[in-house]
Amino acid sequence: MPIDIERVRGAQLPEVAGSWTPDDVILYHLGLGAGVPPTAPRELAYAYEGALKVLPTWAVIPVMPAIGGVLTLPGMDVSLASLLHGEQQTELHGEIPATASVRTSGRVIDVYDKGKAALLVFETVTRLEGDEQPLFTNRFSAFFRGEGGFGGDGGPPAGDEPPAREPDAVAHRATLPQQALLYRLSGDKNPLHADPQFARGAGFEQPILHGLCSYGIVCKAVVDELLDGAVERVASYRARFAGVVLPGETIVVELWDEGERVLVRARTAERDTPVITHAAIALR
């Protein structure tokens, strides 16, 4: 079997050092569609170093080199084309600075049997250089298609269902036809999001938008629509990737304000297909 469950479960990922500057953060924000309109003060706060703030979902970017180590673990004999991102959870232990040097460690938490796929859950912890306190923690859930059926635990059920009432706010976020090509410059170079031949080999008619790009777009919609741009109020964010966005489509984000948290659901406007479900942002 390509995934050796006993070897992979609990495996440690090599620690990886990294750093970023305001230019890196701005590029990430632009990859999420920030800067529209370009002269709006709240958009310049994402796209101009004069008073730059950092979206909480930036936390997924510095860990990209660390999570790449998952595919090279002993016992992981799998193809990148079989990988689909299932869920993402980001916990912010403090406000993210616009310039930093960090180190990231990680481990595989568990491997679940989803029948036709194996679900690998791994966690990364990122700390500022010279500081033992975590800056942010990420938990990734990744499906490896064709690797299930080994008889293991199916994993915990999904939660965070929105209430049975109309949303408190609805935001429409258009993506560009070249959105995936722009977003990938922040570090997620999976060819699924750029190479048509690779995408077809993975079962898609064309390259798709990164799930983590949709994740960031939705978080920005919550911050802008309900938090008046206060990025520091986001304590954690968890979401399930329910479907794909084709670059150029519009993401419709529905928001339910529950006081200490915001429940979220997103779909494409053009195909009315779910994109993000079972999502919640906990607030400070």
Kinemage of the C-alpha trace (Angstrom):
@kinemage 1
@onewidth
@group {chain A} dominant
@subgroup {mainchain}
@vectorlist {calphas} color= white
{ca met a 1} P 0.000 0.000 0.000
{ca pro a 2} L 1.483 3.424 -0.958
{ca ile a 3} L 0.824 4.993 2.475
{ca asp a 4} L 2.363 3.063 5.342
{ca ile a 5} L -0.073 4.157 8.045
{ca glu a 6} L 2.015 3.092 11.037
{ca arg a 7} L 5.134 4.852 9.766
{ca val a 8} L 3.344 8.040 8.762
{ca arg a 9} L 1.075 8.524 11.772
{ca gly a 10} L 2.901 10.695 14.315
{ca ala a 11} L 5.861 11.382 12.019
{ca gln a 12} L 7.759 14.623 12.611
{ca leu a 13} L 8.386 17.075 9.778
{ca pro a 14} L 11.815 18.713 9.481
{ca glu a 15} L 11.952 22.203 10.991
{ca val a 16} L 12.087 24.908 8.323
{ca ala a 17} L 13.276 28.506 8.661
{ca gly a 18} L 11.618 31.330 6.750
{ca ser a 19} L 11.089 35.075 6.595
{ca trp a 20} L 8.937 37.670 4.914
{ca thr a 21} L 8.799 41.372 4.135
{ca pro a 22} L 5.932 43.792 3.400
{ca asp a 23} L 6.336 43.073 -0.329
{ca asp a 24} L 5.612 39.377 0.293
{ca val a 25} L 2.500 40.219 2.300
{ca ile a 26} L 1.257 42.672 -0.333
{ca leu a 27} L 1.752 40.093 -3.097
{ca tyr a 28} L -0.294 37.598 -1.066
{ca his a 29} L -3.088 40.136 -0.544
{ca leu a 30} L -3.137 40.957 -4.264
{ca gly a 31} L -3.388 37.226 -4.939
{ca leu a 32} L -6.626 37.283 -2.932
{ca gly a 33} L -8.034 40.172 -4.954
{ca ala a 34} L -7.130 43.040 -2.600
{ca gly a 35} L -6.730 46.527 -4.030
{ca val a 36} L -10.180 46.939 -5.610
{ca pro a 37} L -10.767 49.843 -5.881
{ca pro a 38} L -7.073 50.792 -5.714
{ca thr a 39} L -7.569 54.163 -4.019
{ca ala a 40} L -9.929 52.962 -1.277
{ca pro a 41} L -8.254 53.450 2.137
{ca arg a 42} L -9.330 50.030 3.408
{ca glu a 43} L -7.837 48.350 0.330
{ca leu a 44} L -4.605 50.341 0.505
{ca ala a 45} L -4.201 48.972 4.022
{ca tyr a 46} L -3.653 45.581 2.350
{ca ala a 47} L -1.733 46.769 -0.710
{ca tyr a 48} L 0.510 49.664 0.375
{ca glu a 49} L 3.343 49.519 2.874
{ca gly a 50} L 2.467 52.925 4.339
{ca ala a 51} L 0.122 51.416 6.950
{ca leu a 52} L 0.166 47.729 6.071
{ca lys a 53} L -1.914 45.216 7.988
{ca val a 54} L -1.642 41.443 7.591
{ca leu a 55} L -4.619 39.195 6.970
{ca pro a 56} L -4.745 36.254 9.406
{ca thr a 57} L -4.676 33.776 6.538
{ca trp a 58} L -1.161 34.896 5.656
{ca ala a 59} L -0.301 32.264 8.279
{ca val a 60} L -0.705 29.500 5.663
{ca ile a 61} L 2.057 30.924 3.449
{ca pro a 62} L 5.287 30.637 5.503
{ca val a 63} L 4.529 26.975 6.257
{ca met a 64} L 4.465 25.870 2.600
{ca pro a 65} L 8.087 24.599 2.613
{ca ala a 66} L 7.371 22.631 5.802
{ca ile a 67} L 4.244 20.893 4.529
{ca gly a 68} L 6.074 19.939 1.356
{ca gly a 69} L 7.999 17.587 3.627
{ca val a 70} L 4.883 15.445 4.071
{ca leu a 71} L 5.275 13.968 0.588
{ca thr a 72} L 8.853 12.916 1.316
{ca leu a 73} L 8.149 11.158 4.618
{ca pro a 74} L 9.134 7.487 4.822
{ca gly a 75} L 5.985 5.527 4.024
{ca met a 76} L 4.466 8.213 1.746
{ca asp a 77} L 4.692 6.782 -1.759
{ca val a 78} L 1.968 8.879 -3.391
{ca ser a 79} L 1.438 11.101 -6.417
{ca leu a 80} L 0.912 14.850 -6.094
{ca ala a 81} L -1.944 14.485 -8.601
{ca ser a 82} L -3.885 12.409 -6.042
{ca leu a 83} L -3.839 15.216 -3.455
{ca leu a 84} L -6.871 17.384 -2.645
{ca his a 85} L -7.054 19.813 0.260
{ca gly a 86} L -9.958 18.828 2.503
{ca glu a 87} L -9.997 21.172 5.493
{ca gln a 88} L -7.912 23.970 6.951
{ca gln a 89} L -7.728 25.374 10.452
{ca thr a 90} L -5.586 28.354 11.430
{ca glu a 91} L -5.117 29.533 15.002
{ca leu a 92} L -3.618 32.962 15.637
{ca his a 93} L -1.747 33.355 18.916
{ca gly a 94} L -1.059 37.025 18.270
{ca glu a 95} L -1.123 39.654 15.537
{ca ile a 96} L 1.101 38.789 12.568
{ca pro a 97} L 3.866 41.342 11.904
{ca ala a 98} L 4.515 42.660 8.391
{ca thr a 99} L 8.201 41.692 8.643
{ca ala a 100} L 9.490 38.609 10.430
{ca ser a 101} L 11.938 35.716 10.563
{ca val a 102} L 10.384 32.463 11.754
{ca arg a 103} L 10.864 28.752 12.108
{ca thr a 104} L 8.165 26.132 11.545
{ca ser a 105} L 7.955 22.605 12.930
{ca gly a 106} L 5.288 20.019 12.176
{ca arg a 107} L 3.950 16.534 12.685
{ca val a 108} L 1.354 14.168 11.256
{ca ile a 109} L -1.539 13.961 13.725
{ca asp a 110} L -3.494 11.081 12.192
{ca val a 111} L -4.492 9.196 9.060
{ca tyr a 112} L -8.187 8.441 8.493
{ca asp a 113} L -9.867 5.990 6.129
{ca lys a 114} L -12.402 7.713 3.858
{ca gly a 115} L -13.092 4.671 1.709
{ca lys a 116} L -11.843 5.843 -1.665
{ca ala a 117} L -9.237 8.137 -0.105
{ca ala a 118} L -6.928 8.441 2.872
{ca leu a 119} L -7.236 11.653 4.896
{ca leu a 120} L -3.943 12.836 6.333
{ca val a 121} L -4.106 15.439 9.124
{ca phe a 122} L -0.920 17.285 9.961
{ca glu a 123} L -0.115 20.273 12.137
{ca thr a 124} L 2.494 23.000 11.866
{ca val a 125} L 3.563 25.463 14.551
{ca thr a 126} L 5.340 28.670 13.568
{ca arg a 127} L 7.411 30.738 15.995
{ca leu a 128} L 9.266 34.012 15.641
{ca glu a 129} L 13.015 33.513 15.538
{ca gly a 130} L 14.335 33.626 19.111
{ca asp a 131} L 10.888 33.167 20.686
{ca glu a 132} L 9.485 29.892 22.003
{ca gln a 133} L 5.886 31.108 22.011
{ca pro a 134} L 3.848 30.068 18.942
{ca leu a 135} L 2.858 32.856 16.554
{ca phe a 136} L 0.331 30.718 14.674
{ca thr a 137} L -0.679 27.079 14.309
{ca asn a 138} L -2.090 25.428 11.177
{ca arg a 139} L -3.866 22.085 10.798
{ca phe a 140} L -4.154 20.737 7.279
{ca ser a 141} L -6.431 17.878 6.227
{ca ala a 142} L -5.396 16.411 2.878
{ca phe a 143} L -7.179 13.757 0.832
{ca phe a 144} L -5.052 11.295 -1.112
{ca arg a 145} L -7.437 9.767 -3.634
{ca gly a 146} L -7.208 6.038 -4.177
{ca glu a 147} L -5.377 5.429 -0.895
{ca gly a 148} L -8.338 4.543 1.362
{ca gly a 149} L -9.975 1.247 2.171
{ca phe a 150} L -7.442 0.133 4.766
{ca gly a 151} L -10.081 -0.281 7.475
{ca gly a 152} L -9.162 2.608 9.732
{ca asp a 153} L -11.180 5.211 11.621
{ca gly a 154} L -13.217 7.500 9.360
{ca gly a 155} L -12.445 10.605 11.416
{ca pro a 156} L -14.600 13.094 13.335
{ca pro a 157} L -17.834 14.499 11.839
{ca ala a 158} L -18.027 18.010 10.449
{ca gly a 159} L -19.398 20.812 12.608
{ca asp a 160} L -20.053 24.545 12.356
{ca glu a 161} L -23.338 24.435 10.454
{ca pro a 162} L -24.898 27.878 9.874
{ca pro a 163} L -28.196 28.624 11.607
{ca ala a 164} L -31.551 28.156 9.880
{ca arg a 165} L -32.058 31.850 9.108
{ca glu a 166} L -31.025 34.306 6.461
{ca pro a 167} L -27.364 35.402 6.619
{ca asp a 168} L -26.524 38.690 8.298
{ca ala a 169} L -24.390 39.732 5.340
{ca val a 170} L -23.644 38.516 1.830
{ca ala a 171} L -20.457 39.502 0.002
{ca his a 172} L -19.611 38.933 -3.667
{ca arg a 173} L -15.912 38.549 -4.468
{ca ala a 174} L -14.954 38.312 -8.139
{ca thr a 175} L -11.794 36.452 -9.095
{ca leu a 176} L -9.603 37.162 -12.107
{ca pro a 177} L -9.042 34.657 -14.928
{ca gln a 178} L -5.348 34.763 -13.943
{ca gln a 179} L -6.015 34.646 -10.185
{ca ala a 180} L -4.368 31.240 -9.655
{ca leu a 181} L -1.266 32.318 -11.589
{ca leu a 182} L -0.951 35.338 -9.317
{ca tyr a 183} L -1.688 33.504 -6.068
{ca arg a 184} L 0.857 30.735 -6.749
{ca leu a 185} L 3.664 33.311 -6.594
{ca ser a 186} L 3.163 33.335 -2.820
{ca gly a 187} L 4.544 29.807 -2.633
{ca asp a 188} L 1.956 27.163 -3.531
{ca lys a 189} L 3.415 25.916 -6.818
{ca asn a 190} L 1.203 22.841 -7.285
{ca pro a 191} L 0.880 22.559 -11.102
{ca leu a 192} L -2.808 21.716 -10.655
{ca his a 193} L -3.374 25.479 -10.549
{ca ala a 194} L -1.396 26.394 -13.677
{ca asp a 195} L -0.755 23.465 -16.021
{ca pro a 196} L -3.794 22.401 -18.113
{ca gln a 197} L -2.327 18.979 -18.891
{ca phe a 198} L -1.591 18.269 -15.227
{ca ala a 199} L -5.099 19.449 -14.267
{ca arg a 200} L -6.700 17.093 -16.793
{ca gly a 201} L -4.580 14.230 -15.454
{ca ala a 202} L -5.938 15.023 -11.981
{ca gly a 203} L -9.538 14.891 -13.250
{ca phe a 204} L -10.261 18.584 -13.890
{ca glu a 205} L -11.121 20.218 -17.201
{ca gln a 206} L -8.811 23.148 -16.468
{ca pro a 207} L -6.535 24.483 -13.720
{ca ile a 208} L -8.508 25.400 -10.600
{ca leu a 209} L -8.092 28.091 -7.987
{ca his a 210} L -6.138 27.095 -4.888
{ca gly a 211} L -8.378 26.112 -1.998
{ca leu a 212} L -6.241 28.307 0.247
{ca cys a 213} L -6.849 31.242 -2.084
{ca ser a 214} L -10.611 30.794 -1.600
{ca tyr a 215} L -9.892 30.403 2.140
{ca gly a 216} L -8.154 33.787 2.196
{ca ile a 217} L -10.775 35.500 0.042
{ca val a 218} L -13.510 34.375 2.418
{ca cys a 219} L -11.570 35.512 5.498
{ca lys a 220} L -10.989 38.937 3.950
{ca ala a 221} L -14.730 39.202 3.245
{ca val a 222} L -15.488 38.561 6.938
{ca val a 223} L -12.866 41.061 8.117
{ca asp a 224} L -14.100 43.736 5.720
{ca glu a 225} L -17.851 43.180 6.030
{ca leu a 226} L -18.267 42.444 9.746
{ca leu a 227} L -15.045 43.480 11.535
{ca asp a 228} L -14.445 46.887 9.919
{ca gly a 229} L -11.014 45.739 8.782
{ca ala a 230} L -9.815 44.716 12.259
{ca val a 231} L -7.583 41.759 11.341
{ca glu a 232} L -6.442 41.393 14.953
{ca arg a 233} L -9.910 40.273 16.036
{ca val a 234} L -9.570 36.912 14.261
{ca ala a 235} L -8.517 34.268 16.786
{ca ser a 236} L -9.005 31.175 14.624
{ca tyr a 237} L -10.541 30.128 11.326
{ca arg a 238} L -11.649 26.672 10.272
{ca ala a 239} L -13.168 25.681 6.922
{ca arg a 240} L -13.983 22.647 4.805
{ca phe a 241} L -13.288 22.787 1.052
{ca ala a 242} L -16.498 21.540 -0.537
{ca gly a 243} L -15.832 22.328 -4.182
{ca val a 244} L -13.576 24.136 -6.618
{ca val a 245} L -13.512 27.664 -7.976
{ca leu a 246} L -12.589 28.182 -11.604
{ca pro a 247} L -10.440 31.314 -12.025
{ca gly a 248} L -12.675 34.146 -13.184
{ca glu a 249} L -15.707 33.023 -11.194
{ca thr a 250} L -17.322 35.052 -8.413
{ca ile a 251} L -17.409 33.696 -4.868
{ca val a 252} L -20.608 34.456 -2.945
{ca val a 253} L -19.849 34.583 0.796
{ca glu a 254} L -22.715 34.265 3.301
{ca leu a 255} L -22.003 35.382 6.880
{ca trp a 256} L -23.826 34.756 10.147
{ca asp a 257} L -22.744 36.930 13.085
{ca glu a 258} L -23.053 34.826 16.248
{ca gly a 259} L -21.303 37.261 18.584
{ca glu a 260} L -18.123 35.410 19.571
{ca arg a 261} L -17.801 33.795 16.160
{ca val a 262} L -18.891 34.191 12.551
{ca leu a 263} L -20.276 31.202 10.666
{ca val a 264} L -19.522 31.168 6.967
{ca arg a 265} L -20.636 29.472 3.773
{ca ala a 266} L -19.420 30.216 0.244
{ca arg a 267} L -20.457 29.158 -3.257
{ca thr a 268} L -19.778 30.106 -6.862
{ca ala a 269} L -22.202 32.573 -8.413
{ca glu a 270} L -21.930 31.114 -11.911
{ca arg a 271} L -22.481 27.421 -11.103
{ca asp a 272} L -24.142 27.769 -7.678
{ca thr a 273} L -21.824 25.075 -6.319
{ca pro a 274} L -20.498 25.051 -2.744
{ca val a 275} L -16.904 26.154 -2.239
{ca ile a 276} L -16.464 26.438 1.537
{ca thr a 277} L -18.760 24.873 4.140
{ca his a 278} L -18.693 24.050 7.876
{ca ala a 279} L -16.652 27.214 8.393
{ca ala a 280} L -16.309 29.389 11.474
{ca ile a 281} L -14.125 32.311 12.504
{ca ala a 282} L -13.676 32.728 16.259
{ca leu a 283} L -13.285 36.332 17.401
{ca arg a 284} L -11.355 38.110 20.129
